[in-house]
Amino acid sequence: MKLTVALLSLFLVASAVVNGEETEELPLAELCDPEICKLPNCRCSSTQIPGGLAPRDTPQFVMSTFDDNVNIINIETYREMLYDRKNSNGCPAGATFYISHEYTNYRAVNELYNNGFEIALHSITHRTPQTFWAEATKEDMRKEFADQRVQMAHFANIPLTAIQGIRMPFLQLAGNASFEVLKENDMLYDCSWPTRNFINPGIWPYTLHYASNQDCPIPPCPTASIPGPWILPMIGWIDQMGFHCSMADACFAPPSVNDENAWFEFITENFERHYKGNRAPFGIFFHEGYFRFNPAVRNAVTRFLNVVNNLPDAFMVNSRDVIEWVKSPVPVNEYKRQPCRQNVPTNCPFSSCGPLRATHTEEQFWMQICNVCPRVYPWYGNPLGV
Ligand SMILES: [Zn+2]
């Protein structure tokens, strides 16, 4: 056994040399040993429930997430669907917004933050082609995410440290680069990595101290040891033909978008795979436009969230809350007695700015922000528009 491991590491080092350029000389991660890699800061990729809890003692976390810009149209949907919801423990229900910069209304972001929701990053440019992200360097990732964190905090007037997570555009990973930038900036997690092999039972969040055994549907995936950031795997749904969908609004064979009951059943079936299984966090990953164009789907999701809010052992939370629980797992009975997450509201000294000249296009932009107006439209390489 030891010999096999030794031979395997020899092979891994050898391939690191071959791929020297792409891994930027970072040594490949070694196999994970759960005896060495322990909570709260290290966890091997695994379907085992953190803390060795039994499924019935494990809180079923439900993560509702929305991607792309936040504007005065989609905030209406968020207000109606999400605000003033409470879980059965009396704590406010959470949701996470992976926000891209272009056309984002930062006054609306400030409102989401003040209502207790998680503000996370989805890049400044969200540019095409997708290959930009696959080939992105560390410097690109700094300009798209580390800079965006500063930008978001500045224009939405929220604390920098409140922003802890990212999701890559198109769920396109960039090998080690984005994770190295998370580590550099002391950020908590990435939620961009789908899985097909670990849906049932589902894979729980883990760290990159050691090699991941998660399948890599949209390569390149990280290969180096990058201690620090957590992977919050995107466990997708299974559609009516048995195909896997990473995002719920991108299934190949979903129920008819006009059939509310069929959609409610569809969501429930996918949820029960988690709830009656190893209780890996359940994701409801949508873009708001899908709800706006398909009211029946929106109603089905709303009904489903109402059910979740009434279950004694399921909790709609911000994505980062899941990582916090995984770091120090407690049984559901204890979890329910914990105090609710506190959110200190921030004000929005309101500015309406424009027209602002963009440096990347002929277009002119207007911005609604909680700060003084920038000189030009903020963009890649100039996140504050100075
Ligand atoms: Zn997107």
Boltz pocket constraint, residues with backbone or C-beta under 6 A from the ligand:
constraints:
  - pocket:
      binder: B
      contacts: [[A, 67], [A, 68], [A, 122], [A, 126], [A, 168], [A, 169], [A, 170]]
      max_distance: 6.0
